[in-house]
Amino acid sequence: MKDFWEERYKNKEFAYGVKPNQFFENALDKYNLKGTMLLPAEGEGRNAVFAAEKGVDVTCFDISDEGKVKALKLAELNNVSINYLIGEFSEMKFKDNSFDVIALIYAHFSADLKTQYHKILTKYLKKEGVLILEGFSKKQLSINEDKNQSLGPKNIEMLYSLEEIKNDFSALEIVVLKEEEIELNEGIYHKGKASVIRFIAKKIR
């Protein structure tokens, strides 16, 4: 999997563009989110850089060295700094209750680890902290009859459902949870119709 992402990110062009994900951007603005933020699977840094421009103290990670190179370049171009770590999720160790915001933007984990990782992220979130998620729903594979042309993972078990989100993040209070069909326009790899889950929740205890 690391080789896949190194190949995708090695080109000069940003695979998913340099602008933040729209749902992520809107959430930061609407709820005036500040403090410390964790962004797993952050790739080329578009969301991390946007958050840093808003004054957020950003830590992010990914398995791709190429992604880090481009993220730091984007941060430099925008005169901000981000803490970018390289490694698998299982290698990342943070203290419980250490982040004000955690955002999962198209962070699709393997089926056998997804729920476990979501539970860990809940522990990393501070009380009153906010979690933001946007990812492809399980309906994504039915949007295009040719699964090879579909956006996102081709393994349905890596995609999200409303019930999975409710169960995995049961310790959080739901603010927004919806499944909808949108038109994605993020770089060269997120372009076209997409069925997505959008989720915002708050840690109340």
Secondary structure, DSSP 4 states (H G I P E B T S, - for coil): -HHHHHHHHSSSS-TT-SSPPHHHHHHHHHTT--SEEEEET-TT-HHHHHHHHTT-EEEEEES-HHHHHHHHHHHHHTT---EEEES-GGG----TT-EEEEEEES----HHHHHHHHHHHHHHEEEEEEEEEEEEBTTHHHHSSSGGGSSS-S-GGGSB-HHHHHHHTTTSEEEEEEEEEEEEEETTTEEEEEEEEEEEEE---
